[in-house]
Amino acid sequence: MACAEIVVYFSALFIRWVMWVLVTVLVVLLLLLISFLITPIVLYIDSEKQRYEVYQFPVLKFFIDPGTLKPRLNILGLAVPISSGKGEKKPPFKKNEIHHKEKKSGGIFSKSVHAWRFLIQGAIKSFSVKRLILLLDTDDVVLNAKLTPVCMLATRGPYTLQTNFEGRVYFHLEILNKPGKLLWIFLQFLTKK
C-alpha cells in the first residue's frame, strides 16, 4: 500500500512539474511574441560609415557588407546564408501539353481600390523618421548659396539639411517602424471590402 501511495505522489508531482514547465515555456513564447511586435524595426543608412542595414535588435540584422558589397543576414546572432537563386530553373513547357490555371475566387486580391489605398497609406504613415541628415555640395557656388536659405528653412526636428563648400556629400537616415503597427493595419485591411 505504501508503494502505491508513493507512486501516486510522485506521478502527481511529475504532472505538476510538467505543467509548470509548459506554462513557463508558453509565457516565454508569449513574451517573445509581444517583444517582437513592439520592438521597432530600424532602417539605418550612413554614407560616411558605409553602413546600410535593417535590424530589429537583437533578433534580426540584414546588412550589406561594405568590403564585398554582398548582402548578409543574421538571425539571433547566427549568420544565415543568402542564395542568389540562380541554381533553380523551371522545366520548360512542352508544346503538346495544355496547362490550365485555376481561378481563385475572392481572396486578398479582390479588395476594392479604397481598401488597397488604406493599406498603402497606413503602411507609409506607420513609419517614423528618427533622424535625417543631408550635407550637400553641388560643386556650383551660386547654387549652393541659393540652397542655403532653403536648407535652413527645411531643417526642423529630426531633419537636418545643409549645404557646404568643401565638396562633402553625406547622407544619414534612420527610420523606425513597429511590426505591431503593420500587423494592425493589415488586419484592418482584411476587414475592408
N, C-alpha and C positions, 0 to 999 in steps of 0.2 A: 504494500500500500504506500509506503513512504517513497518507493522508487517511482511510482506513477505520479505522485504529487510533485516530485522533483522535476519530472519530465514536463508536466503541465506548467509548472512555474517557469522553467527555462524556455519553453516554447512561447509562453505569453511575453516573457522578457525579450525574446528574439523578435517577436512580431512588433512590439513597441519600438525596439531599436530600428527595425526596417522601416517602420512608419516615420520615425524621426529623420532617418536618412532621406527618405523620399520627400518629405516636407522640406527639408533643408535644400535638397537639390532643386526642387520646384521654386522655392523662394529665391535662390541664387540665379536661376534662369530668368525668373520674372524681373529681378533687379537688373540683370544684364540687358534684357529687352528694353526696359524703361531707360536705362542709361544710354543705350544705342539711339533711342528715339529723341532724347533731349540733348545729347552731346552734339554740338554743331559740326557740320562738315565744312571744311575751310578750303577755299581755292586760294593758293598763295603763289604770286608771281613776283619775282625780283630780278630785274635785268642785270643789276650790278653784281650780285652774288651768283647769278645764273642758277637760280632756284625756281623751278617750275613744278608745283606739286598740288595734289588734292589729298587731304588727310582728314581722318576722324580719330583723334587721339584717344586711346592707344591702340585702337582696333585696326585701322586701315591707313595705308600710306601708298599713294600712287604718284610716282615722280619720274622725271626724265633725268637720266644720269648726264651731267654736263660733259664728262670726258668722252663718252661714247655716243651720246645723243640717242640712247635706247631707252624705251620705257621700262620701268621697274615697278613691281607690286610687292608690298609687304603686308601680310595679314597676321596680326598678333605677333609682330616682330619676326615672322618667318618669311623668307623670300619665296615668292610664288612665280614659277616660270611663265612667261607670256609667249605663246607661239604665234607665228606670223600667219598661220592658216594656209600656207602655200602648198602643203603636202596633200591636202584633201581635195579630190576632184570628183565631181559628179559623173556618173556614167552617161555617155551620150545617148540620146533617144534614137531608137531605130525608126526607120521611115514607115514600116508596116504597122507599128503599134499605135494604138489610139489611146491617149491619156485623157481621162475625164476628171475634172476637178469638181468636188462637191461644193456647192454654195452653202455658206453658213448663214442662217437667218439670225437676225438680232445681233447680240454681242456688243462689244465696245465700239466698233466702227460704225454702228448705225445711230450714233448720238447726233443730236442736232448741232448746227453751227454755233448756236448760243452756248451749248454745253462745252464744246471744244474751246471756244473763246474764253469761257470761265476758267477752264483748266490751264490754258496758256497764261492768261493774265494772273491767275492766282499763283502759279509756279514762279513767274517773274517777280511778283510783288513779295514773295516769301524770302527772297534773297536780300541781305543787307550788306552794305559796304562798310567794312570796318576801317579801312584806310586806302586811299588812292593818292599816290604822289606821282606827278609827271613833271620832270625837268626837261626842258626842250631848248635846243639851239637849232635854228633853221639855216644857219650859215648865211643869213641875209640880215644885216644890221638894221635896216629900215623895218623889215617885217617883225624882227624881234622887238624893236621899240614899239611898234603898233600893238603887238600881242601882250606886252607887259601890263597895261591897264586892264585888259580883258581878263588876264590870268588873276590879277589882284581882285577883281570883282567876283570871279568864279571860285576863289578859294574860300570855302566855308566848311566848318565842321571837319569831317574826315577827308575832305577833298583839298589837295594842295596842288596848284598848278603854277609853275614858274618858268620864266624864260631865263637863259643865261647867255653869255657871250664868250664862253670858254670851249665850245664845241662838245659839251657833255650832254648826252641823252640818257635819261634814267626813268625807268617805269617800275612802280611798286604798287601791287594791288592785293588786297585781302578781302575776300567775300565770304560771308557766313550764311549757312542755311541749316535748319534742323530737319532731320528726316521725319520727325513727328508732324511738322507743318505740311510737308509734301504729302505724307500719308493722309492727313485730314483733308487736304484739298482734293486728293484723288478719290477719297470716299465720298465727298460731296459731289464730285463729277459723276460718279457712278449712279447717284440718285437723281441726277438731272435727266430730262427727256430730250 
